[in-house]
Amino acid sequence: MLFDLSDVLTTEGKVINIDVNPVVDTISYQGNSYVKKEAKPFKLIATNIGGDKVMLEGDAEFLLEGECDRCLSETQFTVAFHIEREIEDCKEAERSSEDENADVLTGNLLDIETLINNEIFMNLPDKVLCKPDCKGLCPKCGANLNERDCGCDTFVPDPRMAAIKDIFNAKREV
């Protein structure tokens, strides 16, 4: 969704409210895929703060669906954030590849969908869990430990005792 910021950029102190109804789609991030199930409409406020600069402000909340990082079951989680970003208008000839606004601003057109997706990426949780105390999968048989106890032997011997264990297994006398 592109929005023309020409009106805001030309008049110092000008404020425009942009009604944003995000399109529900899929987000891929670090090998995981998340589906936007629900997105609350929100207002993005664009304010000219002088010197060819625009301040963008707004609050957003999304309901996403993806796999739990421990047990791989489908789970839903909320990502909420506050957008507060200063955008500076500069001519295409002056724009460098290192410009932090190059991804969301082309000329005077603001790419709102890219702005929102970038903010979602920054606010995704480190671990997506179906519940805080998710037990995950059994490392031996792959059973979901939240649903049932699989009965596998999960004893892990102390590696520091491996030499003594070898002595007893070889039936040597000490």
N, C-alpha and C positions, 0 to 999 in steps of 0.2 A: 504494500500500500504506500503510494508516494503522496506526499503533501508538499505543496509549494509554499516556501517560507518567504517569498518576495515581499509581501506586505509587512511582515514583522521586521525583516532586515532593513527596510527603507525608512522606518519611523522609530526613532528612539523612544523607549517607554511603552511601545505598543504591546498589547497582550492579546493573544488569541487562544481560545479554548478549542482543542481538537478532540472530537468524540471518536474514540477508537473502539471498534468491535473486532477483536483479533480473530483471524481465520483459524479454525481448528485444523491442525495438521500434525505431522510427525517431526520430532526433533531427534537427530542423531548426534551423540556426544560421547567421545572416548569409547567407541565400540558398542555402546548401548543405544537402544532406540526407545524413545518415549513418545506416547501419543497424548496430545492435548485433548482431554475429555471435555473440559469445561473451562471457559474463560469469561470472567466477569468484564462487562464493558467498563471502560474507565476514560477519564478526561486527561489529556496531556495538555499542559499549559505551556505555551511558548511565549517568552517575554524577552523583548529587546532590552539588553542591559547596557547598550552603548558600545561604540567601537566595533561595529559589525559582529557583535556577539549576541547569541540567543541562549537563554537559559530554558532548558526543558525540564518540567517537573510533572510527576504523576505517580499514582500508586496502582499496582497491578496485582492480580491474584489468579493463578492457574491451577487447575486440577489435572495432574499428569498421571499416566498409567505406564508401568514398566515392570521389569522383572526385579524381584528381591535379589540383592547381591549375595545373600547366603543360601537361600533355599530355592531360588529360581521360580517361585510362584508369582503370578501376576498380582500386583499391588497398586494401589492408588495413593498419591501423596500430593500435598499442596506446596506450591512455590509462590511465595508472596514477596514483593520487593517494592522499594521506592526508587523511582527514576529521578535523578538530579544530575543533569549533564549540561555542561556549557559547550556550545558549538560556535566555532568562529568561521565566518564566511571569508573565503579567500578565492581569488581567481584561479581557474583551472591551471594556468601557466605557473602559478606560485605553489600549487599543491604538490607535496612530495609524497613518496610512497610510505613514509613514516608518519604521515598525518593521522592522528588518532580518530579524526572524523571522516576519513576517506571511505570507510565502510558504510556509513549512514547518510552522507551528504554528497550529492552529485549536483554541482551548480547550486541552485537554490532549492532543489528537491530533497526532502527528507524521506528516507526509506524507513517508515515506522516499523514494519515487520522485522527488518534486520535489527533495528534498535531493540525491539522487544526480545527477539531470540538471543541477542548478545547478553541482555540482562538476565534471561533465564539461565544461560550457560554459567554466568557468574554466581547465580544463587542456587544452583542445584546442590543437594546435599552430597557430602563426600561418599556416603554409603546410603543406598536406597534399601530400606528394610521394611518387610511386611508388618513387623511389630518390633519394639525395642529389644525384646528378649528372644529374638529368632534364633533357633538352635542350628539351623542350616541343614546340610546333607551329611550323611554318614560317609566318611572317607573310604570305607571298604566296600559297601554294597550300594551306596547312592540313595538310600531311603531318606525321605523327608522326616527329620527328627521332630518336627513340630506335630506331625500327624500320629506317629507311633515310634516306639523304641524298637529298633531292629534286632537287638540282641547280639550284635557283633562284638567281638573282643576288641576293645579299644585301649587295652593296656599297652603303654609304650615304655619299654625298659629304659633305664637310665644308661646312656651311652658310656658313662664313666665306669660302669661296672662290667662292660663287655669283656675285658681281659679276665676277670674273675670267672665270668660265665664260661669262657672258653676253657679255663682250667678244670671246672667241674664237669663240663661236657666231655673232655678228653679223659676223664677219670684219673687224673694225675694226683699224686700226693703232694702236699705242700710241705 
